[in-house]
Amino acid sequence: MADKIVMYTDGGSRNNPGPAAIGVFIETFQKQFGHFIGEKTNNEAEYEAVIFGLKKIKQLVGKEKAKLEEVEIYLDSEFVTKQLKHEYKVKETHIQKLFLEVWNLILDFKSVECIHIPREKNKIADAMVNQALDEKENQNTLL
C-alpha cells in the first residue's frame, strides 16, 4: 500500500441551490466516481463528495486496515477546507450535520488531511461532477 491514500473530491450545483453532483477521484486506486445527488447547494455537494470518498476508501481497504491509513483529500473549495481544518465556524445547521458526518468518518482512519488546491488541479473530480450533471440533464430532456 502507498504511504498515503490520495483523493480528489469536488461537488457542484447548477444554480445554488440546484441540480447537484459529486466527483471523486481516488488517485491511489485509480478509481473515479461521479453521481447526481439531487437538489443541493454547492457547499452541500462539496461535503457530500468528501463523505462519499471517505466511505469508498473504507470500503476498498476494509474497516480494520482503514485505521492504519493516512488520507490526503484535495479539494478546490477553500470554504469547506477551512471548515474541516477548524479555521472557519460551521454556522448553518444543514452543513453542521454534513461536517459531523465527515468528522465521524475521519475517526476511522489513522489521519486525514484536507488540502485546498486551485480548480485547475482538480480536473478529474470536476469532470466527474459535470459528467453526472450532464447525464442527468440529458435524461430529463429525453422525458
Sequence and secondary structure as in RCSB ss.txt:
>XXXX:A:sequence
MADKIVMYTDGGSRNNPGPAAIGVFIETFQKQFGHFIGEKTNNEAEYEAVIFGLKKIKQLVGKEKAKLEEVEIYL
DSEFVTKQLKHEYKVKETHIQKLFLEVWNLILDFKSVECIHIPREKNKIADAMVNQALDEKENQNTLL
>XXXX:A:secstr
  SSEEEEEEEEESSSSEEEEEEEEEGGGTEEEEEEEEEE HHHHHHHHHHHHHHHHHHHH HHHHTT EEEEEE
S HHHHHHHTTSS   SHHHHHHHHHHHHHHTTSSEEEEEE  GGG HHHHHHHHHHHHHHHHHHHH 
